[in-house]
Amino acid sequence: MTEYRIRQHPILPIEPREEVEFHWNGHRLVAKQGEMIASALFANGVRIFGHHPKDNAPQGIFCANGQCAQCLVLADGVPVKSCMTQVRPGMRVESVDGLPELPKVEEVSPLYETRTIAVPVLIIGGGPAGMSAAVQLAKSGIKVLLVDDKTRLGGKLVLQTHRFFGSIDAVHAGTRGIDIATLLEREVHDVGNIDVWLNSTALAVFSDQKIGILRGGDTYTLVEPQVLLVATGAREKSLVFRGNTLPGVYG
Ligand code: FES
């Protein structure tokens, strides 16, 4: 299979990484350590990840940011968003044609026992708003739990290679979005008082004000905050037109 991997980028450094093998519909392919399944498939020239159950339309990457589920694949038998799931060595990745079959209950690894924790402030979303709020609260001596479903903090900033404009003091004008993410991330870690949970999805806000959070895919925790701050950010509105979900159209 031809390789389409980007080896040079005008802005982003490309660090050398070890190679790992995985399987796509039975074919052996090579990915980079820590790479998302979708990136590894693209690097190997695969653009179509499956077909829609209603009209059999090809499906692939649309948002590349975990928001749409159009990049669904089966990874070792489990349906996952390929743009959000890292390749593991030896992983069996299969296309989803129609509706994926759910794995048998007995084949799914059990969740660890649910525990409940109380925190002064829970912030859902580790983008610029969530991180800035966390830092300000922490500076005032308030302990914060900051959760995000990605593998690093930064939210949409990590997708932005352009330099920001406006005020240097307020929004780091002149600095690239991805570098602002790193600056804010450093502040979060340096200020103390902030507990960060990555790979953690807030699944529900219950009527008793507890929030169910799935951490790392296998640990479920009920968080009882005195204050809940939702900083899940913005999402671009996609235009509706025929074929707007086909691979090669991004939103
Ligand atoms: S969730 Fe993966 S492309 Fe949208």
Residues whose N, C-alpha, C, O or C-beta is under 5 A from the ligand:
A	BS01	FES	G60 I61 F62 C63 A64 N65 G66 Q67 C68 A69 Q70 C71 K81 C83
